[in-house]
Amino acid sequence: MNAPRARIKPGKASLIGGIAVGIASMVIWIAVTRELGLLGTPALAAGLLISTAVAAWIRIADL
């Protein structure tokens, strides 16, 4: 007899946590690039890419 498989339900906390960390990392990115004088579309695009990757990592790692 096979035991029934338990299904792990992803929590809402990991989604909210991933979004919060993504937003926070983007805010920090903007603050650092502004201090360094690296304003412009390329710096903003790089920050958006990095913060999205960090948010996705938090979400996936918590599953």
Secondary structure in CASP SS format (residue, H / E / C, confidence):
PFRMAT SS
TARGET T0000
AUTHOR 0000-0000-0000
METHOD secondary structure of the structure
MODEL  1
M C 1.00
N C 1.00
A C 1.00
P C 1.00
R C 1.00
A C 1.00
R C 1.00
I C 1.00
K C 1.00
P C 1.00
G C 1.00
K H 1.00
A H 1.00
S H 1.00
L H 1.00
I H 1.00
G H 1.00
G H 1.00
I H 1.00
A H 1.00
V H 1.00
G H 1.00
I H 1.00
A H 1.00
S H 1.00
M H 1.00
V H 1.00
I H 1.00
W H 1.00
I H 1.00
A H 1.00
V H 1.00
T H 1.00
R H 1.00
E H 1.00
L H 1.00
G C 1.00
L C 1.00
L C 1.00
G C 1.00
T H 1.00
P H 1.00
A H 1.00
L H 1.00
A H 1.00
A H 1.00
G H 1.00
L H 1.00
L H 1.00
I H 1.00
S H 1.00
T H 1.00
A H 1.00
V H 1.00
A H 1.00
A H 1.00
W H 1.00
I H 1.00
R H 1.00
I H 1.00
A H 1.00
D C 1.00
L C 1.00
END
